[in-house]
Amino acid sequence: MADSIQRKGQCLCGKVLLDTKVEKKVGVCHCGMCRAWGGGPMFAVQASERPHFEGGEHINSYDTSDWAERAFCQHCGSHLYYRIKASDEYIVPVGLFRDQSGFELDHQIFIDHKPAYYAFANDTTNMTEAEVFAKYS
């Protein structure tokens, strides 16, 4: 798939390594959970395949809703993925990848929850909370 690229990444302490194919289009989520989880918006890419992890014994996850979970390294706290349970889709923070080439900021979701104190200059497709839930429900 031309819109996907193979990438390797790791958590901050290096105990968890990942290897996966991801979409080139980077999305930004401004929802309250993402901002609370990381102190700001989440920059992430969708995995085109289930990520392969080494060091899985160092991964812990947290159910943030009935339909999704977030995972992190239990040693350094690095965010590893957001997973939609029903579809087994993985959304991976783009900052985990060593090679940042080939990515393009493409879309922003929960744009109606974005605080007024920051803005991105990129021309992106934007979706409100209602539009996100209407599309994915």
Secondary structure as GFF3:
##gff-version 3
##sequence-region A 1 137
A	DSSP	beta_strand	4	10	.	.	.	ID=ss1
A	DSSP	beta_strand	17	23	.	.	.	ID=ss2
A	DSSP	beta_strand	25	29	.	.	.	ID=ss3
A	DSSP	alpha_helix	32	38	.	.	.	ID=ss4
A	DSSP	beta_strand	42	46	.	.	.	ID=ss5
A	DSSP	beta_strand	52	54	.	.	.	ID=ss6
A	DSSP	three_ten_helix	56	58	.	.	.	ID=ss7
A	DSSP	beta_strand	59	63	.	.	.	ID=ss8
A	DSSP	beta_strand	68	73	.	.	.	ID=ss9
A	DSSP	beta_strand	79	84	.	.	.	ID=ss10
A	DSSP	beta_strand	89	93	.	.	.	ID=ss11
A	DSSP	three_ten_helix	94	96	.	.	.	ID=ss12
A	DSSP	beta_strand	104	109	.	.	.	ID=ss13
A	DSSP	three_ten_helix	111	113	.	.	.	ID=ss14
A	DSSP	beta_strand	125	127	.	.	.	ID=ss15
A	DSSP	alpha_helix	129	136	.	.	.	ID=ss16
###
